[in-house]
Amino acid sequence: MTAKLCSVCAFLIPSFWFAACPVYGVAPKKPNVLIVYTDDQRFDTIHALGNTQIHTPNLDALVERGMSFSNAYCQGGNSAAVCVPSRVQFLSGKSTFRTPAPRQPYDGMTLGKAFREAGYKTICISKPGNSFSDAHQHFEVLQHIPHKGATTNQQCADAAIDELKKVREDQSFMMYFAPSMPHDPRTAEERFHSMYDPSKIQLSKNYMAEQPIDIGVLNIRDEKLAAYPRDEKEMKRHLAEYYACITSLDFHLGRVFDLLRERKMLDNTVIVFSSDQGLAVGGRHGLMGKQNLYEHFKSPLIVAGPGVRHGTSNHLTYLFDVFPTVCELAGIPIPEVCEGRSFVPVCKSESAQPQRDRLFAVYTDTQRMVRNDRWKLLWYPKLNRFQLFDLQNDPDELINLAEQPAQSEVFKAMKHLMRQEQRRFGDPLSPLTEDWTVFQTQPKSSLRGLYALDSANAWASGSGSTILRLSNGGESIHVCPVPSLENAEIRSLHAWNVDQVVFATSGQPAKIMKTSDAGHTWRTVYSSPYEQSFFNGLQFLDDARGIVFGDPIDSHLEILWTEDAGEHWQRLAPEYSPRVETGEAGFAASNSSMLLERDSVRIGLGGGVGAATLLSSSFPSRFESKWNRASISPIAMSATAGIFSLATNGARLVAVGGDYKNESNSEANIAVSDDGGKTWRLPHGSKPRGYRSAVTYSAPAQVWVAVGPNGTDYSRDGEHWNAFSDIGFHALACTRDGTLWASGSDGRVGRIVHSSVP
């Protein structure tokens, strides 16, 4: 490579920098501004900033003359063509979720408009597509130069030079120069390609043949530019082409800079060099494109010109911070609508304090990133996966610390920072939640009965006749033995307060028992005379009226009801109990397959064949109860499948379930009704991740939550579900203040307070 570099150095030596020799000419009243905004150029592609493989003499000279920022980020966006939201942010000065729609009519404030209104001659030389065309119209002069292969950089520079020649000596200009290089197809002039021998290109430390986490981007065009898994030889070829395009770009930028020198404009011109975002070309983390948020997503950022010192800064910076910065350097007002923060203080003083202490970035609804000066957290919401990197000691992001106990506090703090930034920037994706606070109870029973009183107190029950009273937010666990029951399944219970509780067993002996002294003593209030009795659920409509339902006896569900807070129970006559088909029954997985609301009773069934069944009626009377039957076609029945839980927010009903023998199957695990349960449909968006045994709605948080053995999911509307925890539970309950409680296998109890609910 050395010989080839020497053979072409004659036309690459920068002739326009002469910091020791001041230029005297007619100086405009305000400084000129030249913004160079390339396409897909990552931060480490400049020789003077540490990449010894690449030849960039003109950018090197710019580095020596100005300030270089090593942590400059586009904030990302909702498009696979990340260059679009990046340019919209850059030209509007706004964060990604507050920018104007890139392809919609827009006449608000932009960089071009701000400088034009300040009396500048404004010039835009830019690629035409995947940009912000309405903002381009705000420039006085506009030329769109499409990608034209090897001559693209030359034609862009020619257009810029032609327009700069037209600027009068008494005019101040602002030029936005945005060529389409080094975006693929990466074709530069042969003399630049010949400078890079692919066999001598060194791949990065984080080169990988395959990505460590399948983040769902391999079908995007950028990733299809190379075979997968990646091949080192092919990756080196791509990098050689990438470097050649950047060296070509550097050469033609030198021509533009030379003109500024010749016209005696250089010393009075603020030059900003950056790029819309970086990308992974070369197989970094097994990737090629820009649809990820690893550090190669960063852009170069160099500022040089009057009043700007020479130096480097690792201060955290958004690319939309450039808008207010160039306004301040030019001495024109910063528009009030601009969200960016000027980093002029850093450009002028080495002792300037950082403008930001954290950065946040997004990619569609699949990735979120937050970082501070040392730590970086990546979150993949649809996968419920995290990557935590110590950038100070692991700049190549090779060691994921998210699951290392030693970094649990850092992990927690970074997740808190993520939630803050999501809210700060108006992220439409539900904020990252704290995970469940889990309490391990003894004995390690399977806990399927759960009743939550408030954020501090709850009751849980399960196998082995286990009854637990939880207080102090779950920190205090009291075992409440039932001497008259041995090894019974207690899967449903209801509590009025910490003292009064009633429960029903599932299986034999089929009993309902009650305590009035916080579980110190228990008394039987109902004992079934039927050997077939198996109680699936116990719910109360109010303080007095409650229902227990059980598996069918002689083709009719067993229904018991009380009107005196469970002191006395009556069995609904079979002729008034709902008749069921062969095999149909309820599931006692979570005490939530029965829903009581406004004097109505709904019971979800499974166990049969065909579609799952919903039975509904008014609260039973001693004389008559008419039961309506509805088919929930999105959820199929079998001996192990059907409806396991029902919940409502008052307007919408959600039923969850599936097949408890196939925990990861999401094919038939949820249905939604908007007409009180008469008709049911699939949700419009993504579904929970598998079999779900319980669902509830938190009114204070306005969120649906569903649990199953393989994790927890949430939804803002019941239509679009996201994962937020891999911790599994059987039962779920929500208090009036929005605190969630859950219980599961091996004595596991979980709790999330309202402020942390998704």
Summary of the structure (lengths in Angstrom):
residues: 758
radius of gyration: 33.1
end to end distance: 54.7
largest distance: 107.5
contacts: 2750
relative contact order: 0.09
helix: 21%
strand: 30%
